[in-house]
Amino acid sequence: MTIRWGIAGTGRMADTFAEELRRVPGCVVSAVGSRDRDRSYAFAARHSLSGNGHQFRAHGSYLDLAGDPDVDVVYVATPHPQHKAVALTAINSGKAVLVEKSFTATLTGAQEVVAAARDKGVFAMEAMWTRFQPAVAALRDVVGTGRLGELVGVQGDLFAYREFDPTDRLFSPDLGGGAVLDLGAYIVSFAQMLLGDPSEVLVRGSSYPNGVDASASFLLNHPSGATATVMCALSAEGPGRMIVTGTKGWIELHPRFHHPTRFTVHRQGVLDHDYDLMPMGRGYTHEIIEVNQCLANGLRESPIMPLDDTLSVMATLQTALDTLGNPQRDVDPG
């Protein structure tokens, strides 16, 4: 079974994703769509050349991409505030969707996309590539065996310093800029993956002069008594690692934790054990493989990145945005 992919957007992530798709057996890039037809044609030509002459259609609108009969699944790689509208367009055309993180710019937008996908009976998943990295999958297996005992907490950070530039997408209030949506999705999703939904969310942080969040620190309390203390910032540098603690030991997921290749298991009275696992390509291949397998098996959600997890993460991110005074909105790119 060959899965035919369409790509919504022509930016950096779309470029990377198109290259990664070529590494995965059983799928092909069939089309690309953008509001700018010239950008679509340039994208198609660029990747046709890099793909040994493989041709795919270039569309001048997301609606035309969604209506392409030779597309099975649409990868949404537009800025965060446009995710909802583009995903809904694809879903309403009966297409499966893989939506880049953060899933949407608002919790309400995420709820609308999830409700539409479930109502239409089509597959939808957040492109949280971290969950599909071989090292993270192995870490989940270690935790699942009980070798750490009862989980007590998660600690970590994801810092990526960028010089403040109000004209750049990363800092634009209209394009989903800020640390919460770009980096916070990773740290919150990692904690949620292991500890489940938090019962209490406390957030502190800082902002740039235009009101966009520069940093955010989360304290997530869970019904089990476990806690997650995680931080993210565009205004600082840091290691980018995660620590998972339990009653019998702890795991260090070495930097950068969101696409790791190594972690170490520490247990009292037992020699430390290192796990080294390299991804295929740049690592995005593993989420592509998951989507292909889910579609081949008739699944509507991924068991590794289910939609309820996405909604839980978006609820936490919404609390952070509200607390830090960075109101976001989902928009229709047209």
C-alpha positions as CSV (number, residue, x, y, z in Angstrom):
1,M,0.0,0.0,0.0
2,T,1.4,3.4,-1.0
3,I,0.4,6.4,1.1
4,R,0.2,9.6,-1.0
5,W,1.2,12.7,0.9
6,G,0.4,16.4,0.3
7,I,2.3,19.1,2.0
8,A,0.6,22.4,3.1
9,G,3.2,25.1,3.3
10,T,6.5,25.7,1.6
11,G,8.7,26.9,4.5
12,R,11.7,25.3,6.3
13,M,9.8,22.5,8.0
14,A,8.0,21.6,4.7
15,D,11.4,21.4,3.0
16,T,12.8,19.1,5.7
17,F,9.6,16.9,5.7
18,A,9.7,16.5,2.0
19,E,13.2,15.2,2.1
20,E,12.4,12.9,5.0
21,L,9.4,11.4,3.2
22,R,11.7,10.1,0.5
23,R,13.5,8.0,3.1
24,V,10.3,6.1,4.1
25,P,9.2,3.1,2.0
26,G,5.5,2.9,1.1
27,C,4.9,6.6,0.7
28,V,5.2,9.3,-2.0
29,V,4.9,13.1,-2.1
30,S,2.0,13.8,-4.5
31,A,1.3,17.5,-4.1
32,V,2.2,20.7,-2.3
33,G,-0.1,23.7,-1.6
34,S,0.4,27.3,-0.7
35,R,-1.4,30.6,-1.0
36,D,1.4,31.7,-3.2
37,R,1.3,29.7,-6.4
38,D,4.9,30.7,-7.4
39,R,6.2,29.4,-4.0
40,S,4.4,26.1,-4.6
41,Y,5.9,25.7,-8.1
42,A,9.4,26.6,-6.8
43,F,9.0,24.0,-4.0
44,A,7.8,21.3,-6.4
45,A,10.7,22.0,-8.8
46,R,13.2,22.1,-6.0
47,H,12.2,18.7,-4.6
48,S,11.7,17.2,-8.0
49,L,15.3,17.9,-8.7
50,S,16.4,16.5,-5.4
51,G,14.2,13.4,-5.8
52,N,15.7,12.2,-9.1
53,G,13.0,13.8,-11.2
54,H,10.0,12.7,-9.2
55,Q,7.2,15.1,-10.1
56,F,4.3,16.2,-8.0
57,R,1.5,18.8,-8.4
58,A,1.8,22.4,-7.1
59,H,-1.4,24.0,-5.9
60,G,-2.0,27.7,-5.4
61,S,-4.4,27.2,-2.5
62,Y,-4.9,24.9,0.5
63,L,-8.4,24.2,-0.7
64,D,-7.1,22.9,-4.0
65,L,-4.5,20.7,-2.2
66,A,-7.2,19.3,0.1
67,G,-9.3,18.5,-3.0
68,D,-6.5,16.7,-4.9
69,P,-7.8,13.1,-5.5
70,D,-4.2,11.8,-5.4
71,V,-3.6,12.9,-1.8
72,D,-4.4,10.6,1.1
73,V,-2.9,12.6,4.0
74,V,-2.0,16.3,4.4
75,Y,1.0,17.4,6.4
76,V,0.2,20.8,7.8
77,A,3.4,22.9,8.0
78,T,2.0,26.5,8.1
79,P,2.5,28.9,11.1
80,H,0.7,27.8,14.3
81,P,-2.4,30.2,13.9
82,Q,-3.1,28.7,10.4
83,H,-3.1,25.1,11.5
84,K,-6.8,24.9,12.5
85,A,-8.1,26.3,9.2
86,V,-5.8,24.3,7.0
87,A,-6.4,21.1,8.9
88,L,-10.2,21.6,8.9
89,T,-10.1,22.2,5.1
90,A,-8.3,18.9,4.6
91,I,-10.5,17.0,7.1
92,N,-13.7,18.3,5.5
93,S,-12.3,16.9,2.2
94,G,-11.9,13.5,3.8
95,K,-8.2,13.7,4.1
96,A,-6.1,12.4,7.0
97,V,-3.9,15.0,8.6
98,L,-0.6,15.2,10.4
99,V,-0.5,18.7,12.0
100,E,2.9,20.2,13.0
101,K,3.2,21.1,16.7
102,S,1.9,23.1,18.3
103,F,-1.3,21.5,17.0
104,T,-3.1,24.9,16.9
105,A,-2.6,28.3,18.4
106,T,-5.5,27.9,20.9
107,L,-7.2,25.1,22.9
108,T,-10.5,25.9,21.3
109,G,-8.9,25.5,17.8
110,A,-7.5,22.1,18.8
111,Q,-10.9,21.0,20.1
112,E,-12.5,21.9,16.8
113,V,-10.0,20.0,14.7
114,V,-10.2,16.9,16.9
115,A,-14.0,17.0,16.9
116,A,-14.1,17.4,13.1
117,A,-11.7,14.5,12.6
118,R,-13.7,12.2,14.9
119,D,-16.9,13.3,13.3
120,K,-15.6,12.6,9.7
121,G,-13.9,9.4,10.8
122,V,-10.5,10.4,9.4
123,F,-7.1,10.0,10.9
124,A,-5.5,13.0,12.7
125,M,-2.3,13.3,14.6
126,E,0.0,15.9,16.0
127,A,3.5,15.8,14.5
128,M,5.3,15.5,17.9
129,W,8.3,13.8,16.5
130,T,9.9,13.4,19.9
131,R,7.5,10.6,20.9
132,F,8.6,8.5,17.9
133,Q,12.4,8.8,18.4
134,P,13.9,5.4,19.0
135,A,15.5,6.6,22.2
136,V,12.2,7.9,23.6
137,A,10.4,4.7,22.6
138,A,13.1,2.7,24.5
139,L,12.8,5.0,27.5
140,R,9.0,4.4,27.6
141,D,9.7,0.6,27.5
142,V,12.1,1.0,30.5
143,V,9.6,3.0,32.5
144,G,6.9,0.5,31.5
145,T,8.8,-2.4,33.0
146,G,8.7,-0.8,36.4
147,R,12.5,-0.6,36.7
148,L,12.2,3.0,38.1
149,G,9.5,2.0,40.5
150,E,6.7,4.6,40.9
151,L,7.3,7.7,38.9
152,V,7.8,10.8,41.1
153,G,8.6,13.5,38.7
154,V,10.0,14.9,35.5
155,Q,12.5,17.8,35.3
156,G,13.9,19.4,32.3
157,D,14.3,22.4,29.9
158,L,14.4,23.4,26.3
159,F,16.2,26.7,25.7
160,A,17.1,28.0,22.2
161,Y,18.4,31.6,22.4
162,R,17.3,33.9,19.5
163,E,18.1,37.6,19.1
164,F,14.8,39.4,19.5
165,D,13.5,40.5,16.1
166,P,9.9,41.7,16.0
167,T,9.7,41.1,12.2
168,D,10.6,37.4,12.6
169,R,7.9,34.7,12.9
170,L,9.3,33.5,16.2
171,F,8.5,36.8,17.8
172,S,5.3,37.8,15.9
173,P,2.1,38.0,17.9
174,D,0.1,37.4,14.7
175,L,2.1,34.3,13.7
176,G,2.0,32.3,16.9
177,G,5.4,33.6,18.1
178,G,6.9,33.0,21.5
179,A,8.5,30.3,23.6
180,V,5.3,28.6,24.7
181,L,4.0,27.4,21.3
182,D,7.5,26.8,19.8
183,L,9.3,25.1,22.7
184,G,6.7,24.6,25.4
185,A,4.9,22.0,23.4
186,Y,7.9,19.7,23.7
187,I,8.5,19.9,27.4
188,V,4.8,19.7,28.3
189,S,4.2,16.8,25.9
190,F,7.1,14.9,27.3
191,A,5.8,15.2,30.8
192,Q,2.3,14.4,29.8
193,M,3.5,11.3,28.0
194,L,4.9,9.9,31.3
195,L,2.7,11.4,34.0
196,G,-0.6,11.9,32.3
197,D,-2.9,14.9,32.6
198,P,-2.0,17.4,35.3
199,S,-4.5,18.3,37.9
200,E,-2.9,21.8,38.5
201,V,-0.9,24.0,36.2
202,L,1.3,26.9,37.5
203,V,3.2,29.1,35.1
204,R,5.7,31.9,35.5
205,G,7.7,33.6,32.8
206,S,8.9,36.7,31.0
207,S,7.9,38.6,27.9
208,Y,9.4,40.7,25.1
209,P,8.5,44.4,24.6
210,N,5.7,43.4,22.1
211,G,4.0,41.1,24.6
212,V,5.2,37.8,23.1
213,D,6.4,35.3,25.8
214,A,10.2,35.0,26.0
215,S,10.3,32.3,28.7
216,A,8.0,30.0,30.6
217,S,8.5,27.8,33.7
218,F,5.8,25.2,34.4
219,L,5.0,23.4,37.6
220,L,2.6,20.6,36.8
221,N,1.0,18.7,39.7
222,H,-0.6,15.3,39.0
223,P,-3.2,13.3,40.8
224,S,-0.7,10.6,41.6
225,G,1.4,13.1,43.6
226,A,4.1,13.3,40.8
227,T,5.2,16.7,39.6
228,A,6.8,18.0,36.5
229,T,9.1,21.1,36.7
230,V,10.0,22.1,33.1
231,M,11.2,25.3,31.5
232,C,11.5,26.8,28.0
233,A,12.9,30.0,26.6
234,L,13.9,31.8,23.5
235,S,15.8,34.3,25.6
236,A,18.5,31.9,27.1
237,E,20.6,29.0,26.2
238,G,20.6,25.7,28.2
239,P,21.3,22.0,27.9
240,G,18.0,20.7,26.7
241,R,17.8,17.5,28.8
242,M,15.2,15.6,30.7
243,I,15.4,13.7,34.0
244,V,12.7,11.1,34.9
245,T,12.7,10.2,38.6
246,G,11.2,7.2,40.3
247,T,11.3,5.5,43.7
248,K,13.9,2.9,42.4
249,G,16.0,5.0,40.1
250,W,16.2,7.7,37.5
251,I,16.8,8.3,33.8
252,E,18.8,11.0,32.2
253,L,17.7,11.7,28.6
254,H,20.8,13.4,27.2
255,P,20.6,16.7,25.2
256,R,18.9,17.5,23.1
257,F,16.0,15.6,24.6
258,H,13.5,16.4,21.9
259,H,15.5,14.4,19.3
260,P,17.8,12.3,21.5
261,T,20.1,9.5,20.7
262,R,21.2,8.4,24.2
263,F,19.8,8.0,27.7
264,T,21.2,6.5,30.9
265,V,19.4,4.5,33.5
266,H,20.6,4.9,37.1
267,R,19.4,2.5,39.8
268,Q,20.5,2.1,43.3
269,G,23.0,-0.9,43.7
270,V,23.0,-1.5,39.9
271,L,25.6,-0.4,37.3
272,D,24.4,2.4,35.2
273,H,23.2,1.4,31.8
274,D,23.5,3.5,28.6
275,Y,21.1,3.2,25.7
276,D,22.3,4.5,22.3
277,L,19.7,4.5,19.5
278,M,20.1,6.5,16.3
279,P,17.1,7.7,14.3
280,M,16.6,7.1,10.6
281,G,17.5,10.3,8.7
282,R,16.9,13.4,10.7
283,G,14.3,11.7,12.9
284,Y,11.1,12.9,11.3
285,T,10.9,9.6,9.5
286,H,9.5,7.8,12.5
287,E,6.4,9.9,12.8
288,I,5.8,9.4,9.0
289,I,6.1,5.6,9.5
290,E,3.6,5.8,12.4
291,V,1.1,7.6,10.1
292,N,1.6,5.2,7.3
293,Q,1.1,2.2,9.6
294,C,-2.0,3.7,11.2
295,L,-3.6,4.4,7.8
296,A,-2.7,0.9,6.5
297,N,-4.3,-0.6,9.6
298,G,-7.5,1.6,9.4
299,L,-6.7,3.5,12.6
300,R,-8.2,6.9,13.2
301,E,-5.7,7.9,15.9
302,S,-2.1,7.0,16.9
303,P,-1.8,4.9,20.1
304,I,1.5,6.7,20.7
305,M,0.3,10.2,20.1
306,P,-3.5,10.1,20.7
307,L,-5.7,13.1,20.2
308,D,-6.6,13.2,23.9
309,D,-3.0,13.7,24.7
310,T,-2.8,16.6,22.2
311,L,-5.8,18.2,23.9
312,S,-4.3,17.8,27.3
313,V,-1.0,19.5,26.2
314,M,-2.9,22.3,24.4
315,A,-4.9,22.9,27.6
316,T,-1.7,23.4,29.6
317,L,-0.2,25.6,26.8
318,Q,-3.4,27.7,26.8
319,T,-3.0,28.2,30.6
320,A,0.5,29.4,30.0
321,L,-0.5,31.8,27.2
322,D,-3.3,33.2,29.4
323,T,-1.0,33.6,32.4
324,L,1.8,35.3,30.5
325,G,-0.6,37.6,28.6
326,N,0.1,36.4,25.1
327,P,-3.3,36.0,23.6
328,Q,-3.3,33.9,20.5
329,R,-6.0,33.3,17.9
330,D,-6.5,30.8,15.1
331,V,-6.8,32.5,11.7
332,D,-7.9,31.5,8.2
333,P,-5.0,32.1,5.8
334,G,-7.4,32.2,2.9
